[in-house]
Amino acid sequence: MIKTVLFDLDGTLIDTNTLILTSFQYTLDRYFPGEFTREDLISFIGESLETSFNRVSPKLTNEMVAVYRDHNSRYHDKLVKEFPYVRETLSTLKREGYALGVVSTKRRDMVERGLNLTHMADFFGTVVTSDDVKHLKPDPEPVERAMNALSAERDSTIMVGDSPSDILAGENACVRTAAVGWSLKGRTMLERLNPDYLLNTMNDLVGIVHAVDVPL
């Protein structure tokens, strides 16, 4: 049975899609005006900023990361909101005794800012960020760190996310995985990764964790 539920943050619990895309567009247009399409920007979602910008220009990576973060911070509170049914789902799971955690590739200050802005911080027993690990998703380290903090077992844990790195991190940690159907990556791409579950809305998760009673 499922006892622990781990969530990615951006694109899964909170809608930062517009914020992320505009921050990428602003940054890339500053250095490479007109060269990147919306589809190009979506391809960056789910990986670290350093990885994304290194693919564009290794020499300018640090500078572009700084520009992105400045823009992202300035517009964060205006553009971030929670996805539908997230609060209701978290409230139900918390009330029923499930251990909940966040596993994000973002820095702790921005993760906490998003959770506090949406008033969701109190739902989670642990929050793992890029500041806490040596290896980011899809490496299993962030998932395993969250599991250790919650005293979770692999066969009773599920990882929920919107990007390939989330699903692969869960698989690499040998836990169940659930992809969210509202991902900007597109439902088809996530289906190709063969997650254990695909959510149409966040409240689908309640029925899934109730139904799972067979070990992996």
C-alpha positions in Angstrom: 0.0 0.0 0.0 1.1 3.6 -0.6 2.1 5.5 2.6 4.4 8.2 1.1 3.6 10.6 -1.8 6.4 12.7 -3.2 5.7 15.6 -5.6 7.6 17.7 -8.0 6.7 21.3 -7.5 6.7 23.4 -10.7 4.3 22.2 -13.3 2.9 19.6 -10.9 1.6 21.4 -7.8 2.0 25.0 -8.8 1.5 26.5 -12.3 4.7 28.3 -13.0 4.5 27.6 -16.8 4.1 31.2 -17.9 6.7 32.4 -15.4 9.3 29.8 -16.6 8.6 30.3 -20.3 8.7 34.1 -20.1 11.9 33.9 -18.1 13.6 31.7 -20.7 12.3 33.9 -23.5 13.6 37.1 -21.9 17.0 35.6 -21.2 17.5 33.9 -24.6 16.2 36.9 -26.5 18.8 39.0 -24.7 21.6 36.9 -26.1 20.1 35.2 -29.2 17.2 37.3 -30.3 14.5 35.4 -32.3 16.4 32.1 -32.3 14.3 30.1 -29.9 10.6 29.0 -30.3 8.1 28.1 -27.7 8.8 24.4 -28.4 12.5 25.0 -27.8 11.7 26.6 -24.4 9.4 23.8 -23.3 12.3 21.3 -24.0 14.2 23.0 -21.1 11.5 22.4 -18.5 12.4 19.8 -15.9 16.1 20.1 -16.0 18.4 22.4 -14.1 19.0 25.9 -15.4 22.7 25.1 -15.7 22.0 22.1 -17.9 19.6 24.1 -20.1 21.8 27.1 -20.7 24.9 25.0 -21.1 23.2 23.4 -24.1 22.8 26.8 -25.6 26.2 28.3 -24.8 28.7 26.9 -22.3 30.6 30.1 -22.2 27.5 32.2 -21.3 25.8 29.6 -18.9 26.5 31.4 -15.6 25.6 34.8 -17.0 22.3 33.5 -18.5 21.4 31.7 -15.3 21.8 35.0 -13.4 19.6 36.9 -15.9 17.0 34.2 -15.8 16.9 34.1 -12.0 16.6 37.9 -11.7 13.6 38.0 -14.2 12.0 34.9 -12.6 12.2 36.4 -9.1 10.8 39.8 -10.1 7.7 38.3 -11.7 7.3 35.2 -9.5 4.5 36.4 -7.2 2.4 37.8 -10.1 2.4 34.7 -12.2 2.4 31.7 -9.9 -0.8 29.9 -8.8 -1.7 26.4 -7.8 -3.2 23.9 -10.2 -6.9 22.9 -9.8 -7.7 20.3 -7.0 -4.2 20.5 -5.6 -5.1 21.9 -2.3 -8.1 19.6 -1.9 -5.9 16.6 -2.7 -3.1 17.5 -0.4 -5.6 18.2 2.4 -7.2 14.8 2.0 -3.9 12.9 1.9 -2.6 14.7 4.9 -5.8 14.2 6.9 -5.7 10.5 6.0 -2.1 10.1 7.3 0.0 9.9 4.2 3.5 11.3 4.5 4.0 14.0 1.9 7.2 15.6 0.4 8.4 17.9 -2.3 11.3 17.0 -4.6 12.4 19.9 -6.8 15.4 20.9 -9.0 15.0 24.5 -7.9 16.9 26.4 -5.2 15.4 26.2 -1.7 14.6 30.0 -1.5 12.4 29.8 -4.6 10.8 26.5 -3.6 9.9 27.9 -0.2 8.7 31.1 -1.9 6.3 29.2 -4.1 5.0 27.0 -1.3 4.5 30.0 1.0 2.8 32.1 -1.7 0.3 29.3 -2.3 0.0 28.5 1.4 0.9 24.8 0.9 4.1 24.6 3.0 2.4 23.0 6.0 1.3 20.0 4.0 4.8 18.6 3.6 7.0 16.7 6.0 10.1 17.3 3.9 11.2 19.5 1.0 14.3 18.5 -1.0 15.8 21.1 -3.3 18.9 21.5 -5.5 20.7 22.9 -2.5 20.3 19.6 -0.6 21.8 17.1 -3.1 24.9 16.5 -5.3 22.9 15.0 -8.1 19.6 16.3 -9.5 16.7 14.3 -11.0 16.6 12.0 -12.9 19.3 10.7 -10.5 17.5 8.9 -7.7 19.4 10.9 -4.9 16.7 13.6 -4.4 13.9 11.0 -4.2 15.9 8.8 -1.9 16.8 11.8 0.4 13.1 12.7 0.7 12.3 9.0 1.5 14.9 8.9 4.2 13.6 12.1 5.8 10.1 10.5 5.9 11.3 7.0 6.9 9.6 5.7 3.7 10.0 2.4 2.1 10.4 1.9 -1.7 7.4 -0.3 -2.2 5.1 2.1 -0.4 6.2 5.4 -2.1 5.0 7.1 -5.3 6.7 10.0 -7.1 4.4 12.4 -8.9 5.7 14.8 -11.6 5.2 16.5 -14.9 8.6 15.9 -16.7 10.7 13.0 -17.8 13.2 13.7 -15.1 10.5 13.2 -12.4 9.4 9.9 -13.8 12.9 8.6 -14.4 14.0 9.7 -10.9 11.2 7.7 -9.5 12.0 4.7 -11.6 15.7 5.0 -10.7 14.7 5.1 -7.0 12.6 1.9 -7.6 9.3 3.6 -6.5 6.0 3.9 -8.3 5.5 6.9 -10.6 2.6 9.1 -11.6 2.7 11.6 -14.5 0.4 14.6 -14.6 -1.7 15.0 -17.7 -1.5 18.8 -17.6 2.3 18.8 -18.3 3.6 21.3 -20.9 5.8 18.4 -22.1 2.6 16.8 -23.5 0.7 13.7 -22.5 2.1 11.7 -25.3 5.7 12.2 -24.3 5.0 11.2 -20.7 3.0 8.1 -21.9 6.2 7.0 -23.7 8.0 6.8 -20.4 5.4 4.2 -19.1 4.7 5.8 -15.7 2.6 3.5 -13.4 -0.2 6.0 -13.5 -1.3 9.1 -15.5 -3.4 11.7 -13.8 -6.1 13.7 -15.6 -6.5 15.9 -12.6 -4.7 16.0 -9.2 -7.7 14.5 -7.3 -7.2 11.3 -9.4 -4.3 10.6 -7.0 -6.6 10.0 -4.0 -8.3 7.0 -5.7 -4.9 5.7 -6.9 -3.3 5.6 -3.5 -6.4 4.1 -1.9 -6.4 1.3 -4.5 -2.8 0.3 -4.4 -2.2 -2.6 -2.0 0.1 -4.8 -4.0 3.9 -4.4 -3.6 6.0 -3.6 -6.6 
